[in-house]
């Protein structure tokens, strides 16, 4: 089965990218996000060259992703702790009612 080809534009260059069926919108959203990041870096005027702009954008995006992952893990841990406390409180309440 052939994968659909999606056309995206990044920093003025057009790319045709194979994409799993049903994920075309996700690919377009990712390309648009990358394009915006690269345009912001280019507009700052501090970085010259598409390759350097792409690397800096990739580093910024990766940094954001890793921070979000750490935040999600911390939230998951806090949720586990709260669930444990709730389970303990409900168990204690059940024992009081049954006694």
Helices and strands as residue ranges (DSSP letters): E 4-10, E 13-19, H 24-44, H 50-98
